[in-house]
Amino acid sequence: WAALGLSALAAAALVGAALRRSASGVATLAVAAAATPLMSPFLLDYDLLLLGLPLAWVTAEALRTGFLPWEKPALAAGFVLALVARPLALSIGLPVAPLVTAALLLVVARRARRYAR
């Protein structure tokens, strides 16, 4: 529960920073959508639907302005996450969805910060 609390606080801080800095409502919404799954104690396959908005927004912005370092791997992992999260968690015993979601949140927050400049 402590790890969940820390990840929820960190995600909320990134959403707050996006609210303060971003000139775009879409950028802030993308950060909030990427942060939401990290605030729940249960991250299941159907919860990953929330990642569609941040994935689409970062991809559109990256195609328009160029990809930042580590965006392509984070986006690729986010796009296939719903397909592989459960089988990987069952086979290796490690839930990868929170890790990929956290990486995607960092990519989206960095892009939103850059978008605000």
N, C-alpha and C positions, 0 to 999 in steps of 0.2 A: 504494500500500500504506500510505502514511503516513495518508492520509485514512481508510482503513478502520480502521487502528489507533486513530486518534483517536475515530472514531465508536463503535468497540467499547468503548473505555475510558469514554467519556461514557455510553453505554447501560448499561454495568456499574455505573457510579457511581449512575445513577438507580435501578437495581434494588436496589443496596445501601441507598440512602436509603429506598426503599419498605419494605425488610425491617426497617430500624431503626424507622421511624415508624408504619407502618400497623398498625392493630389487626385488619384483615381479611386473611385468606389470599387471598380472591378479588381484592382490590385489588392485592396483591403479585403474584399470578399474572398479572393483566392487564398490569401493568408489564413483567414478565418476558417475556410473550408478545409484547408490542409491541417490546421491545428485541431479541429474538432475531434477526429478519431483518437487523438492522443489523450483526450480528456475523459475517456470512457474506460472502465475496467475491462470491458469486453470489446475486442476488435475482431469482428467476424467478417466473412466474405461480403455480405450485403452492405456493411458499413463502408466498404472501400468505394462505393459509388460516389461518396462525397469527394473523392480525389479527382473526379472527372473535370471539375471546374479549374482547379489549380493546374492540372496537367494540360488542359486546353489553353489556358491563358499563358503559361510559361512557354509552351510550344509556339503559339502565335507570336509572342513578343520576341522569342529567340529567332524565329524565321525572319522577322522584320529587322532586328538589330544585330543579330549574330549570337551564337551560343557562348555563354560564359563557361569557365572551367568547371568540370564535374556536372554540368547540366544534362548532357546527353546520357551518361550512365544512370543518373537519378531518374530522369524521365523514362528511360527504357525499363528500369526496375519498377517504377510506378505503373506503367502500362501493363506489365505482365503480372503484377502482384496478385490480382484477384484469381488468376489461373494457378499460381504456384504456391500461394501462402499456406493453404491447408495441407496439401501433400508434403511440402517441405517441413512444416511443423510436426506432422505425424511421423515422418520418416527419420528426421534428425533430432526431434525433440526440442527444437528451438523455434519459438515464434518469430518469424522474420518480418511480419507485417508492421509491428511497431518500429522496427529499425528502419525499414524502407520509408515508412510514413514520416519519421523524424528527419531523415535525409531529404525527403521531398519538401518538408516544411522549411528547412534551412535554405533550400534552393529557391523556393517561392518567396521567402522573406528577403533574401538577397536581391532577387529580381525586383521586388516591390520597392525596396530601398533605392535601387538604381533608377527605377522608373520615376521616383519622386524627384530626382535631381534635375 
